[in-house]
Amino acid sequence: MKLIENISEIKKPLENSVITIGNFDGVHRGHQSLFHHVIQKADEINGISIVITFDPHPLRALGKSSPPLITRRDQKIELIKLADIDYILCLPFTKEFSKTPPKTFIHDFLVSRLGMKAIIVGPDYLFGKNRKGNISLLQQESEKGSFSVIVPDWINDSETSKERISSTKIRNLVMEGRVKDVPKYLGRFYQIRGKVIKGRNRGGSQLGFPTANIKLHDELCPKFGVYAVTVECTEGIFKGVANIGYSPTFDDHIFTIEVHILDGFSSDIYDTRIRVNIIERLRDEKKFSNIQELSTQIARDIEKAKELLSNVNS
């Protein structure tokens, strides 16, 4: 796999490529299906597979609001790499680039520069200046450019459901706290990432449950509450319980993500980056009368999390 972050890195035109293009936020099962089609077609024509995505999100580059990203740039590239694509083009999206006429984008960029012999995109794909380019235009220009246009059907959440898998659906599930439903759309548990920072020294000393306090890297935050999680850190993968929110019992109005790693974990992971897979929501945040009540509830949360996580590979 080769990552290209600027088109100037392509010193000579590529040849015989099969391409898909999109924001691919979440790299969910629908996106993964497109990558599979791209690889399969590239194998058929003895060509190369290419995924084109953009950073920043086009709406943001144009000064418009956009929803929080499910996967930021680093995680998105990691996940696309797992598909064994030959080239990932993560290109800067600018106002100037947004003004590219659709036909220019097709012939000067995709065909002449990237050697496109096939393009595989979803039925709603739009591109070029004012988003005037669409599937019909691609099909009209395909004979002139000697490439084929392949538009697979949407991927649904199950064989019996007609609900399309989408980034919007996944985003809403996470924000509603319905994280246990996410894997059937995303193909994995929703994951947040962050750096372990100095906390308020109350987990171990006051509550009896030491926690890793995380400075959140991701944009999309699950609904506030308590969750069963798994934790990936420098020491391995472990099970845990996470509190996301404002810890109302302490009444300090400071947003925190605090993770208690189970089974006597005691390694020093301060100042390291960890990944937290959000498995299932246990309960809402609640203001308790005193520290002892909160400590008792945390013990219950841990037991429930252990039960839920018993069938989750760590």
The 8 nearest C-alpha neighbors of each residue, nearest first, counted from 0:
[[1, 85, 86, 84, 2, 83, 80, 87],
 [0, 2, 86, 87, 85, 3, 88, 84],
 [3, 1, 87, 86, 88, 4, 0, 89],
 [4, 2, 88, 5, 87, 89, 1, 8],
 [5, 3, 89, 90, 88, 2, 6, 91],
 [6, 4, 7, 90, 8, 3, 91, 89],
 [5, 7, 8, 9, 4, 3, 90, 88],
 [8, 6, 9, 5, 10, 4, 3, 11],
 [9, 7, 6, 5, 10, 3, 4, 11],
 [10, 8, 7, 11, 6, 12, 13, 3],
 [11, 9, 8, 7, 12, 6, 13, 112],
 [10, 12, 9, 13, 112, 8, 113, 14],
 [13, 11, 112, 113, 14, 114, 9, 111],
 [14, 12, 113, 114, 112, 11, 15, 16],
 [13, 15, 114, 16, 113, 12, 115, 46],
 [14, 16, 46, 114, 116, 115, 47, 17],
 [15, 17, 115, 47, 46, 114, 116, 14],
 [18, 16, 117, 48, 41, 118, 115, 116],
 [19, 17, 49, 118, 50, 119, 48, 16],
 [18, 20, 119, 50, 120, 118, 51, 49],
 [21, 19, 51, 50, 52, 18, 120, 22],
 [20, 22, 52, 23, 51, 19, 53, 124],
 [21, 23, 52, 24, 53, 56, 20, 51],
 [24, 22, 26, 21, 25, 30, 52, 27],
 [25, 23, 22, 26, 70, 69, 166, 68],
 [24, 26, 69, 70, 27, 23, 166, 75],
 [27, 25, 23, 30, 24, 31, 75, 78],
 [28, 26, 185, 25, 30, 29, 31, 186],
 [27, 29, 31, 30, 185, 186, 184, 32],
 [30, 28, 32, 154, 31, 27, 164, 33],
 [29, 31, 33, 32, 27, 28, 26, 23],
 [30, 32, 28, 34, 33, 29, 27, 35],
 [31, 33, 35, 29, 30, 34, 28, 36],
 [34, 32, 36, 30, 35, 31, 37, 29],
 [33, 35, 37, 31, 32, 36, 38, 30],
 [34, 36, 32, 38, 33, 37, 39, 31],
 [35, 37, 39, 33, 34, 38, 40, 32],
 [38, 36, 34, 40, 35, 39, 17, 48],
 [39, 37, 41, 35, 40, 36, 48, 42],
 [38, 40, 36, 42, 37, 41, 35, 43],
 [39, 41, 43, 37, 42, 38, 36, 44],
 [42, 40, 46, 38, 44, 43, 47, 39],
 [41, 43, 45, 39, 40, 44, 38, 46],
 [44, 42, 40, 41, 45, 39, 46, 38],
 [45, 43, 46, 41, 42, 40, 15, 47],
 [46, 44, 42, 43, 41, 47, 15, 40],
 [45, 47, 41, 15, 44, 16, 42, 48],
 [46, 48, 16, 41, 85, 17, 15, 49],
 [47, 49, 17, 85, 84, 38, 41, 16],
 [50, 48, 86, 18, 87, 17, 85, 84],
 [49, 51, 87, 19, 18, 20, 88, 86],
 [52, 50, 88, 20, 87, 89, 19, 49],
 [51, 53, 89, 22, 21, 20, 88, 90],
 [54, 52, 90, 89, 91, 92, 55, 22],
 [55, 53, 91, 56, 92, 90, 89, 72],
 [54, 56, 92, 53, 57, 60, 59, 91],
 [55, 57, 54, 59, 58, 53, 60, 22],
 [58, 56, 60, 59, 92, 55, 61, 53],
 [59, 57, 63, 61, 60, 56, 65, 62],
 [60, 58, 62, 63, 61, 56, 57, 64],
 [59, 61, 57, 58, 62, 93, 55, 56],
 [60, 62, 58, 59, 63, 94, 57, 93],
 [63, 61, 59, 60, 58, 64, 57, 94],
 [64, 62, 58, 59, 61, 65, 60, 57],
 [63, 65, 59, 58, 62, 66, 61, 67],
 [64, 66, 58, 63, 59, 67, 56, 68],
 [65, 67, 68, 64, 170, 219, 167, 218],
 [68, 66, 219, 218, 69, 65, 170, 220],
 [67, 69, 70, 218, 219, 71, 66, 24],
 [68, 70, 25, 219, 24, 67, 170, 71],
 [71, 69, 25, 68, 75, 74, 24, 72],
 [70, 72, 74, 73, 75, 68, 69, 217],
 [71, 73, 75, 74, 76, 70, 54, 55],
 [74, 72, 76, 75, 71, 77, 70, 78],
 [73, 75, 77, 76, 72, 71, 70, 78],
 [76, 74, 72, 78, 77, 73, 70, 71],
 [75, 77, 79, 73, 78, 74, 80, 72],
 [78, 76, 74, 80, 75, 79, 73, 81],
 [77, 79, 75, 81, 80, 76, 74, 26],
 [78, 80, 76, 81, 82, 77, 75, 26],
 [81, 79, 77, 78, 82, 83, 76, 84],
 [80, 82, 78, 79, 83, 77, 84, 76],
 [81, 83, 80, 79, 84, 34, 78, 31],
 [84, 82, 81, 80, 85, 0, 79, 38],
 [83, 85, 82, 48, 86, 0, 80, 49],
 [86, 84, 0, 48, 49, 47, 1, 83],
 [87, 85, 49, 1, 0, 84, 2, 48],
 [88, 86, 2, 50, 49, 51, 3, 89],
 [87, 89, 51, 3, 90, 4, 2, 52],
 [90, 88, 52, 4, 53, 51, 87, 3],
 [89, 91, 53, 4, 5, 88, 54, 92],
 [92, 90, 54, 53, 93, 55, 89, 5],
 [91, 93, 54, 53, 55, 57, 90, 96],
 [94, 92, 96, 95, 60, 97, 91, 61],
 [93, 95, 97, 96, 61, 60, 98, 92],
 [94, 96, 93, 97, 98, 99, 92, 128],
 [95, 97, 93, 98, 94, 99, 92, 127],
 [98, 96, 94, 95, 99, 128, 93, 127],
 [99, 97, 128, 96, 95, 100, 94, 127],
 [98, 100, 128, 127, 97, 96, 104, 101],
 [101, 99, 128, 127, 103, 102, 98, 104],
 [102, 100, 127, 104, 132, 103, 105, 99],
 [101, 103, 105, 104, 100, 106, 132, 140],
 [104, 102, 100, 107, 106, 105, 101, 99],
 [103, 105, 101, 108, 102, 107, 106, 100],
 [106, 104, 102, 109, 103, 108, 107, 110],
 [105, 107, 110, 103, 108, 104, 109, 111],
 [108, 106, 111, 103, 104, 105, 110, 109],
 [107, 109, 112, 104, 106, 111, 110, 105],
 [108, 110, 113, 105, 115, 112, 106, 111],
 [109, 111, 115, 114, 106, 113, 108, 112],
 [112, 110, 107, 114, 108, 113, 106, 109],
 [113, 111, 12, 108, 114, 110, 109, 13],
 [112, 114, 13, 109, 115, 110, 12, 111],
 [115, 113, 14, 110, 13, 15, 16, 111],
 [114, 116, 16, 110, 113, 109, 117, 17],
 [115, 117, 146, 16, 15, 17, 147, 114],
 [118, 116, 147, 17, 146, 115, 148, 18],
 [119, 117, 18, 148, 17, 19, 149, 147],
 [118, 120, 149, 19, 150, 18, 148, 37],
 [121, 119, 150, 19, 124, 118, 122, 20],
 [120, 122, 123, 124, 150, 151, 153, 119],
 [121, 123, 124, 150, 120, 134, 152, 151],
 [124, 122, 121, 125, 133, 134, 120, 150],
 [123, 125, 121, 122, 133, 120, 134, 126],
 [126, 124, 133, 132, 130, 123, 131, 127],
 [127, 125, 130, 132, 131, 101, 133, 124],
 [126, 128, 101, 130, 100, 99, 132, 131],
 [127, 129, 98, 100, 130, 99, 97, 131],
 [128, 130, 131, 127, 98, 97, 126, 132],
 [131, 129, 126, 127, 128, 125, 132, 133],
 [132, 130, 129, 127, 128, 126, 133, 101],
 [131, 133, 126, 101, 125, 130, 127, 136],
 [134, 132, 125, 136, 135, 124, 137, 131],
 [133, 135, 137, 136, 138, 124, 122, 132],
 [136, 134, 138, 137, 133, 139, 132, 140],
 [135, 137, 139, 138, 133, 134, 132, 140],
 [138, 136, 134, 140, 135, 139, 141, 133],
 [137, 139, 141, 135, 136, 140, 148, 134],
 [140, 138, 136, 137, 141, 135, 142, 143],
 [139, 141, 137, 143, 138, 142, 136, 144],
 [140, 142, 146, 138, 144, 143, 145, 139],
 [143, 141, 145, 144, 140, 146, 139, 138],
 [144, 142, 140, 141, 145, 139, 146, 106],
 [143, 145, 141, 142, 146, 140, 110, 106],
 [146, 144, 142, 141, 143, 116, 147, 140],
 [147, 145, 116, 117, 141, 144, 115, 142],
 [146, 148, 117, 141, 116, 118, 149, 145],
 [149, 147, 118, 117, 119, 138, 150, 146],
 [148, 150, 119, 118, 151, 147, 120, 117],
 [149, 151, 120, 121, 119, 122, 152, 148],
 [152, 150, 149, 121, 153, 120, 119, 122],
 [151, 153, 154, 150, 121, 122, 155, 29],
 [152, 154, 163, 155, 151, 29, 121, 164],
 [153, 155, 29, 163, 164, 152, 156, 28],
 [156, 154, 163, 162, 164, 157, 161, 153],
 [155, 157, 164, 184, 162, 160, 183, 163],
 [158, 156, 160, 159, 155, 161, 183, 162],
 [157, 159, 160, 155, 156, 161, 154, 162],
 [160, 158, 157, 161, 156, 155, 162, 163],
 [161, 159, 157, 162, 158, 156, 155, 163],
 [160, 162, 155, 163, 159, 156, 157, 158],
 [163, 161, 155, 160, 156, 164, 157, 154],
 [162, 164, 155, 154, 165, 161, 153, 156],
 [163, 165, 155, 156, 184, 154, 29, 162],
 [166, 164, 168, 167, 163, 169, 29, 184],
 [165, 167, 169, 168, 170, 24, 25, 164],
 [168, 166, 170, 165, 169, 171, 164, 172],
 [167, 169, 171, 165, 166, 170, 172, 164],
 [170, 168, 172, 166, 171, 167, 181, 173],
 [171, 169, 167, 173, 168, 172, 166, 174],
 [170, 172, 174, 168, 173, 169, 175, 167],
 [173, 171, 177, 175, 169, 170, 174, 178],
 [172, 174, 221, 176, 170, 175, 171, 178],
 [173, 175, 221, 222, 171, 176, 172, 170],
 [176, 174, 172, 173, 177, 222, 171, 221],
 [175, 177, 222, 173, 178, 174, 221, 172],
 [178, 176, 172, 175, 179, 180, 173, 280],
 [177, 179, 181, 180, 176, 173, 279, 172],
 [178, 180, 279, 181, 177, 278, 182, 280],
 [181, 179, 178, 182, 177, 183, 172, 184],
 [180, 182, 178, 184, 179, 183, 185, 169],
 [183, 181, 187, 186, 185, 188, 184, 180],
 [182, 184, 181, 186, 185, 156, 180, 187],
 [185, 183, 182, 181, 186, 164, 156, 28],
 [184, 186, 27, 182, 187, 28, 181, 183],
 [185, 187, 182, 183, 28, 184, 27, 188],
 [188, 186, 182, 185, 189, 181, 183, 184],
 [189, 187, 182, 276, 190, 277, 278, 181],
 [188, 190, 277, 276, 187, 181, 191, 178],
 [191, 189, 276, 275, 277, 188, 274, 192],
 [190, 192, 275, 274, 217, 276, 189, 193],
 [193, 191, 274, 216, 273, 215, 217, 275],
 [194, 192, 215, 216, 214, 272, 213, 273],
 [193, 195, 272, 214, 213, 271, 196, 270],
 [194, 196, 213, 270, 269, 212, 271, 211],
 [197, 195, 212, 270, 213, 194, 269, 198],
 [196, 198, 212, 199, 195, 269, 200, 270],
 [199, 197, 200, 212, 196, 211, 201, 210],
 [198, 200, 201, 197, 202, 212, 196, 204],
 [201, 199, 198, 202, 204, 203, 205, 197],
 [200, 202, 205, 204, 199, 203, 206, 198],
 [203, 201, 209, 208, 206, 210, 204, 205],
 [202, 204, 209, 207, 208, 206, 201, 205],
 [203, 205, 201, 207, 202, 206, 200, 209],
 [206, 204, 201, 203, 202, 207, 290, 200],
 [205, 207, 202, 294, 208, 203, 204, 201],
 [206, 208, 203, 204, 205, 202, 209, 294],
 [207, 209, 203, 202, 206, 210, 259, 204],
 [210, 208, 203, 202, 259, 207, 211, 204],
 [211, 209, 259, 258, 202, 257, 212, 208],
 [210, 212, 258, 257, 195, 213, 259, 209],
 [213, 211, 257, 195, 196, 198, 256, 210],
 [212, 214, 195, 194, 256, 193, 215, 196],
 [213, 215, 193, 194, 195, 196, 216, 212],
 [214, 216, 193, 217, 213, 192, 194, 191],
 [215, 217, 193, 192, 214, 218, 191, 194],
 [218, 216, 215, 219, 191, 192, 71, 220],
 [217, 219, 67, 68, 220, 216, 69, 71],
 [220, 218, 67, 217, 69, 68, 221, 170],
 [219, 221, 218, 222, 174, 217, 173, 191],
 [222, 220, 174, 173, 176, 223, 219, 175],
 [223, 221, 176, 174, 175, 224, 220, 173],
 [224, 222, 244, 243, 221, 284, 283, 225],
 [225, 223, 283, 284, 243, 282, 242, 222],
 [224, 226, 242, 282, 281, 241, 280, 283],
 [227, 225, 280, 241, 281, 279, 240, 228],
 [226, 228, 240, 304, 279, 278, 239, 280],
 [229, 227, 277, 278, 239, 276, 240, 238],
 [228, 230, 238, 276, 237, 239, 275, 313],
 [229, 231, 275, 237, 236, 274, 238, 232],
 [232, 230, 236, 274, 273, 235, 275, 237],
 [233, 231, 273, 234, 235, 230, 236, 274],
 [232, 234, 235, 231, 268, 273, 271, 272],
 [233, 235, 232, 236, 266, 231, 268, 237],
 [236, 234, 232, 233, 231, 237, 230, 313],
 [237, 235, 231, 230, 313, 232, 229, 234],
 [238, 236, 230, 229, 313, 231, 235, 239],
 [239, 237, 229, 261, 228, 260, 230, 313],
 [238, 240, 260, 261, 228, 259, 229, 227],
 [239, 241, 227, 259, 228, 258, 226, 301],
 [242, 240, 258, 226, 257, 225, 259, 243],
 [241, 243, 225, 257, 256, 224, 226, 258],
 [244, 242, 256, 223, 224, 255, 225, 241],
 [245, 243, 223, 254, 255, 246, 224, 242],
 [244, 246, 254, 253, 247, 252, 255, 243],
 [245, 247, 248, 244, 249, 284, 250, 286],
 [248, 246, 250, 286, 249, 245, 285, 252],
 [247, 249, 286, 287, 250, 246, 289, 285],
 [248, 250, 247, 251, 246, 286, 252, 245],
 [251, 249, 247, 248, 252, 246, 245, 253],
 [250, 252, 253, 249, 247, 245, 246, 248],
 [253, 251, 245, 250, 254, 247, 246, 249],
 [252, 254, 245, 251, 255, 246, 244, 250],
 [255, 253, 245, 244, 252, 256, 243, 246],
 [256, 254, 244, 245, 243, 257, 253, 212],
 [255, 257, 243, 213, 242, 212, 244, 258],
 [256, 258, 212, 242, 241, 211, 210, 255],
 [259, 257, 241, 210, 211, 240, 260, 212],
 [258, 260, 210, 240, 239, 209, 241, 261],
 [261, 259, 239, 264, 238, 258, 240, 237],
 [262, 260, 239, 238, 263, 264, 259, 237],
 [263, 261, 264, 260, 238, 237, 239, 265],
 [262, 264, 261, 265, 260, 266, 209, 259],
 [263, 265, 262, 260, 261, 266, 237, 259],
 [266, 264, 263, 267, 260, 209, 268, 262],
 [267, 265, 268, 264, 234, 269, 263, 233],
 [266, 268, 269, 265, 270, 271, 264, 234],
 [269, 267, 271, 266, 270, 195, 233, 232],
 [268, 270, 195, 271, 267, 196, 197, 211],
 [269, 271, 195, 196, 194, 268, 272, 197],
 [272, 270, 269, 194, 268, 195, 273, 233],
 [273, 271, 194, 193, 195, 270, 274, 232],
 [274, 272, 232, 231, 193, 192, 194, 271],
 [275, 273, 192, 231, 230, 191, 276, 190],
 [274, 276, 230, 191, 190, 229, 277, 192],
 [277, 275, 190, 229, 228, 189, 188, 278],
 [276, 278, 228, 189, 190, 279, 188, 275],
 [277, 279, 228, 227, 179, 276, 188, 178],
 [280, 278, 179, 227, 226, 178, 277, 281],
 [279, 281, 226, 282, 225, 227, 176, 178],
 [282, 280, 226, 225, 279, 227, 300, 283],
 [281, 283, 225, 224, 280, 284, 226, 300],
 [284, 282, 224, 285, 225, 223, 281, 280],
 [283, 285, 224, 225, 282, 223, 246, 286],
 [286, 284, 287, 283, 247, 248, 246, 224],
 [285, 287, 248, 247, 288, 284, 246, 249],
 [288, 286, 248, 289, 293, 292, 285, 290],
 [289, 287, 292, 286, 248, 290, 293, 291],
 [288, 290, 287, 291, 292, 293, 248, 286],
 [289, 291, 293, 292, 294, 206, 288, 287],
 [290, 292, 294, 293, 289, 295, 206, 288],
 [293, 291, 295, 294, 290, 289, 287, 296],
 [292, 294, 296, 290, 291, 295, 287, 297],
 [293, 295, 291, 297, 206, 296, 292, 290],
 [294, 296, 292, 298, 293, 297, 291, 299],
 [297, 295, 299, 293, 298, 294, 300, 292],
 [296, 298, 300, 294, 299, 295, 301, 293],
 [297, 299, 301, 295, 296, 300, 294, 302],
 [300, 298, 296, 302, 297, 301, 303, 295],
 [301, 299, 297, 303, 298, 302, 304, 296],
 [302, 300, 304, 298, 299, 303, 305, 297],
 [301, 303, 305, 299, 304, 300, 306, 298],
 [304, 302, 300, 306, 301, 305, 299, 307],
 [303, 305, 301, 227, 307, 306, 302, 308],
 [304, 306, 308, 302, 303, 307, 309, 301],
 [305, 307, 303, 309, 304, 308, 302, 310],
 [308, 306, 304, 305, 309, 303, 310, 227],
 [309, 307, 311, 305, 310, 306, 304, 238],
 [308, 310, 306, 307, 311, 305, 312, 304],
 [311, 309, 308, 312, 307, 306, 313, 305],
 [312, 310, 308, 309, 313, 307, 229, 278],
 [311, 313, 310, 309, 308, 229, 236, 238],
 [312, 236, 237, 311, 229, 238, 230, 308]]
